[in-house]
Amino acid sequence: MPAVRTFSSRDFTRDVSAAKRAATDGPVFITDRGRPAYALLKIEDYYQLTGQSRRSLLELMDAIPGGEGIEFDPPRMDVDIRPAAFD
């Protein structure tokens, strides 16, 4: 099991990038008044933990609240595609 790194809320706020880098090696606990309050982990680890698979962009967009009933019918583009000519 990977080691758990700990950041105080203050240190996390000062250097979010360091916490994100630390999360590549394992979970990061963010403390509030010395007690663990939040956990930061890679999204792949979250999906594995929850038994979910990675969601597609379409699934993510469909999950946005308030997006129901929006019609999107982009115009078709007529593009003349020809093979490249190498002279």
C-alpha positions in Angstrom: 0.0 0.0 0.0 1.4 3.4 -0.9 2.4 5.8 1.8 -0.1 8.5 2.7 1.3 12.1 2.6 -0.3 14.8 4.8 -0.6 18.5 4.1 -2.1 21.1 6.4 -4.9 23.2 4.9 -2.5 26.2 5.0 0.3 24.2 3.2 -2.2 22.9 0.7 -3.5 26.4 -0.1 0.1 27.7 -0.5 1.2 24.9 -2.9 -1.6 22.9 -4.5 0.9 21.7 -7.2 3.0 20.0 -4.5 0.0 18.2 -3.2 -1.0 17.1 -6.7 2.5 15.8 -7.3 2.4 13.9 -4.0 -0.9 12.3 -5.1 0.7 10.6 -8.0 2.5 8.4 -5.5 -0.5 7.7 -3.2 -3.3 9.4 -1.3 -2.8 12.8 0.3 -4.6 13.8 3.4 -5.4 17.5 4.0 -5.8 18.3 7.6 -7.9 21.0 9.3 -6.7 21.9 12.8 -4.4 18.8 12.8 -7.1 16.3 11.9 -7.6 14.7 8.5 -10.5 16.5 6.7 -10.1 15.7 3.0 -8.3 13.2 0.8 -6.8 13.9 -2.5 -6.1 11.1 -5.0 -5.6 10.5 -8.7 -8.9 10.1 -10.6 -7.9 6.6 -11.7 -7.4 5.6 -8.0 -10.9 7.0 -7.2 -12.5 5.1 -10.1 -10.7 1.9 -8.9 -11.8 2.5 -5.3 -15.4 3.1 -6.2 -15.5 0.3 -8.8 -16.4 2.7 -11.6 -14.9 2.8 -15.1 -13.5 5.9 -16.7 -16.4 8.0 -18.0 -16.6 9.2 -21.6 -16.8 12.9 -22.4 -20.4 12.4 -23.5 -21.3 10.7 -20.2 -19.8 13.6 -18.3 -21.6 16.2 -20.4 -24.9 14.3 -20.0 -24.4 14.4 -16.2 -24.3 18.2 -16.1 -27.4 19.5 -14.2 -29.7 21.7 -16.2 -28.6 20.4 -19.6 -31.7 18.4 -20.3 -33.7 19.3 -23.4 -31.0 21.3 -25.1 -31.0 20.6 -28.8 -27.7 20.6 -30.6 -27.7 20.1 -34.3 -24.5 21.4 -35.8 -24.5 22.2 -39.5 -22.8 19.6 -41.7 -19.6 20.7 -43.3 -19.0 19.9 -47.0 -15.2 19.3 -47.2 -13.5 18.3 -50.3 -10.8 15.8 -49.2 -8.2 15.0 -51.7 -5.0 12.9 -51.4 -1.9 14.8 -50.7 0.3 15.5 -53.7 4.0 15.0 -53.1 6.0 16.6 -55.9 
